[in-house]
Amino acid sequence: MAPPSGNHTGDPTDNRSDIRDFLTSRRAKLAPERVGLPTSRRRRVPGLRREEVAALAGVSTEWYTRLEKGHISGVSESVLEAVARALLLNEDERTYLLDLARAARPARRTSHRRKDVNIPSSVQWMVDSMSMAPAFVCNGRSELVASNALCRALYAPMFDSDTAGDRGCASFPRYFFLDPGSPDLFVDWEEGARATVAVLRAEAGRDPHDRALRELVGELSTLSPDFRTMWASHDVRIRHEGIKRLNHPEVGRLEMTFRSLNLPLPQRAAHNLIIYTAEPGTPSEDRLKLLASWTAAQTSPPPG
């Protein structure tokens, strides 16, 4: 098997460093005993050695070394699958590796940058119809491009923040890392911040031609030490679901379950519909209903 060839074009979307750092970080996190290898006190670095990963993947050490240096263009998907299995990558990490490979191909590098997709009015109507559940649509940069009134009331500190910008488009990454009040709203701030960075990392692999995303990452890397540290971990997450706990300034502590549904939109745009619900019979449900009643009163038209 010939070693993979590299990208020497100087293209701004050259992702060899992302490939190198991702594979190196996954190898360092993988303990030998997890793949059935003996543990030795003579190991100088954590995780597996390159030759061990190569043996597990069924390729030569020279070949894997070149791959880990970022030379991924032209590598078959079956071989990348073997590397993913050797490194025990989860489904999101496996998808990210395949996305990095697709982005490195010459055909992708000559494509035009994707433009933002306008949200159809039918999607906004659907979101607005969910009057008892906070709901919003996020793009790949974790910006809220559509939301209902209850969502805007729930995340009022984020929508009102200077980080929302002139367009009033609330942004989870910018709010988490650029607004000093974000830890007051998010009970599990660090967990949420890491998940937000992991979602951005996955999107950067999927669509490296998104100039706005590159600019966002550059801005946050410059202004936030926390973001720089989390970005360097190369963690990836494609689907973000679970429990959200907030300290709302008006109704107090809220604990909600949130689910994410992919919205098929044109130009491979990554948009997800996120819906929050509180468990029936809990204080959080009562507080969410209270917030919904206040929101309805504020948004209802005056009697004619």
PyMOL commands that set and color helices and strands:
alter all, ss='L'
color gray80, all
select helices_A, chain A and resi 16-29+32-35+50-57+61-68+77-86+91-104+106-109+121-129+149-154+156-159+162-164+172-178+182-185+189-206+211-223+225-232+283-299
alter helices_A, ss='H'
color red, helices_A
select strands_A, chain A and resi 135-138+144-147+242-248+252-264+270-277
alter strands_A, ss='S'
color yellow, strands_A
deselect
rebuild
show_as cartoon
